[in-house]
Amino acid sequence: MSIEPPSKLVYTWPTEGSDAEPEQVTVSFNRDGTETEVVILHERILVKTRRDEHSAGWNGCLDKLEAYVLAAV
């Protein structure tokens, strides 16, 4: 795990039932004036169906985060 406040978080994501190297997730927060762009890079996903599942999950999380932030403004 690596933490670089306030701009980056890097951690591994073990794959259940696999001896493969853990997946790696990097979350970057890029400030631009009054806005912050959140970029998620999820690497080392060996199976396409798993990549698709992660993509749907991350997009759902980010959509909910956006709705939450917009409701609070």
C-alpha atoms as a printed R data frame, in Angstrom:
   type eleno elety resid chain resno       x       y       z
1  ATOM     1    CA   MET     A     1   0.000   0.000   0.000
2  ATOM     2    CA   SER     A     2   1.153   3.497  -0.781
3  ATOM     3    CA   ILE     A     3  -0.503   6.725   0.309
4  ATOM     4    CA   GLU     A     4   0.490  10.147  -0.982
5  ATOM     5    CA   PRO     A     5  -1.895  12.616   0.704
6  ATOM     6    CA   PRO     A     6  -3.877  14.237  -0.745
7  ATOM     7    CA   SER     A     7  -3.306  13.012  -4.282
8  ATOM     8    CA   LYS     A     8  -2.846   9.238  -4.515
9  ATOM     9    CA   LEU     A     9  -3.747   5.903  -2.949
10 ATOM    10    CA   VAL     A    10  -2.294   2.608  -4.243
11 ATOM    11    CA   TYR     A    11  -3.278  -0.811  -2.886
12 ATOM    12    CA   THR     A    12  -3.480  -4.448  -3.938
13 ATOM    13    CA   TRP     A    13  -6.666  -6.422  -4.459
14 ATOM    14    CA   PRO     A    14  -6.145 -10.168  -3.906
15 ATOM    15    CA   THR     A    15  -8.020 -12.492  -6.242
16 ATOM    16    CA   GLU     A    16  -9.883 -15.124  -4.259
17 ATOM    17    CA   GLY     A    17  -8.885 -18.685  -5.074
18 ATOM    18    CA   SER     A    18  -5.949 -17.665  -7.258
19 ATOM    19    CA   ASP     A    19  -2.197 -17.874  -6.855
20 ATOM    20    CA   ALA     A    20  -1.756 -15.028  -9.354
21 ATOM    21    CA   GLU     A    21  -0.147 -11.757  -8.387
22 ATOM    22    CA   PRO     A    22  -2.750  -9.529  -6.667
23 ATOM    23    CA   GLU     A    23  -4.516  -6.923  -8.760
24 ATOM    24    CA   GLN     A    24  -3.402  -3.352  -8.136
25 ATOM    25    CA   VAL     A    25  -5.654  -0.324  -7.726
26 ATOM    26    CA   THR     A    26  -4.394   3.247  -8.005
27 ATOM    27    CA   VAL     A    27  -6.781   6.068  -7.109
28 ATOM    28    CA   SER     A    28  -5.563   9.541  -8.060
29 ATOM    29    CA   PHE     A    29  -7.164  12.831  -7.065
30 ATOM    30    CA   ASN     A    30  -6.255  15.597  -9.512
31 ATOM    31    CA   ARG     A    31  -7.230  19.063  -8.341
32 ATOM    32    CA   ASP     A    32  -8.191  21.604 -10.992
33 ATOM    33    CA   GLY     A    33  -9.235  24.891  -9.442
34 ATOM    34    CA   THR     A    34 -12.394  24.205  -7.457
35 ATOM    35    CA   GLU     A    35 -12.887  20.732  -8.943
36 ATOM    36    CA   THR     A    36 -11.202  17.388  -8.346
37 ATOM    37    CA   GLU     A    37 -10.941  14.661 -10.964
38 ATOM    38    CA   VAL     A    38 -10.905  11.111  -9.557
39 ATOM    39    CA   VAL     A    39  -9.010   8.600 -11.713
40 ATOM    40    CA   ILE     A    40  -9.062   4.880 -10.909
41 ATOM    41    CA   LEU     A    41  -6.566   2.534 -12.546
42 ATOM    42    CA   HIS     A    42  -7.255  -1.131 -11.726
43 ATOM    43    CA   GLU     A    43  -4.446  -3.299 -13.131
44 ATOM    44    CA   ARG     A    44  -3.364  -6.938 -13.341
45 ATOM    45    CA   ILE     A    45  -6.868  -8.272 -13.984
46 ATOM    46    CA   LEU     A    46  -6.193 -11.469 -15.907
47 ATOM    47    CA   VAL     A    47  -9.736 -12.545 -16.831
48 ATOM    48    CA   LYS     A    48 -11.850 -10.421 -19.209
49 ATOM    49    CA   THR     A    49 -15.147 -11.162 -17.464
50 ATOM    50    CA   ARG     A    50 -13.597 -10.047 -14.181
51 ATOM    51    CA   ARG     A    51 -12.368  -6.820 -15.849
52 ATOM    52    CA   ASP     A    52 -15.909  -6.174 -17.072
53 ATOM    53    CA   GLU     A    53 -17.320  -6.795 -13.577
54 ATOM    54    CA   HIS     A    54 -14.771  -4.430 -12.001
55 ATOM    55    CA   SER     A    55 -15.506  -1.795 -14.642
56 ATOM    56    CA   ALA     A    56 -19.231  -1.942 -13.898
57 ATOM    57    CA   GLY     A    57 -18.540  -1.812 -10.163
58 ATOM    58    CA   TRP     A    58 -16.180   1.160 -10.339
59 ATOM    59    CA   ASN     A    59 -18.507   3.076 -12.661
60 ATOM    60    CA   GLY     A    60 -21.425   2.424 -10.309
61 ATOM    61    CA   CYS     A    61 -19.397   3.634  -7.307
62 ATOM    62    CA   LEU     A    62 -18.274   6.780  -9.088
63 ATOM    63    CA   ASP     A    63 -21.806   7.533 -10.307
64 ATOM    64    CA   LYS     A    64 -23.077   7.267  -6.721
65 ATOM    65    CA   LEU     A    65 -20.225   9.436  -5.437
66 ATOM    66    CA   GLU     A    66 -21.030  12.085  -8.052
67 ATOM    67    CA   ALA     A    67 -24.735  12.057  -7.107
68 ATOM    68    CA   TYR     A    68 -23.852  12.342  -3.412
69 ATOM    69    CA   VAL     A    69 -21.501  15.274  -3.974
70 ATOM    70    CA   LEU     A    70 -23.934  17.108  -6.250
71 ATOM    71    CA   ALA     A    71 -26.746  16.672  -3.719
72 ATOM    72    CA   ALA     A    72 -24.561  18.197  -1.007
73 ATOM    73    CA   VAL     A    73 -23.733  21.325  -3.043
